Amino acid sequence: MSDKPLRHEIDTRLSTLRAAHRALDERIGQLAGEAIPDRLEIQRLKKQKLALKDRIAYLTSARIPDIIA
């Protein structure tokens, strides 16, 4: 059984999620740098960023095949 198509899909999804994570990080930095930062918006974006991080971690672990010892 070949896992190459599945692995390619996971890699593509991971790169998309990582790009979204970086974009959120940049946006949070911009908002934090404002004279009067919107704390509610920053909190919401941080929550989204954490959810992305969790999905990235899950997909990263899914790329590693299970080894039956």
Helices and strands as residue ranges (DSSP letters): H 4-32, H 39-63
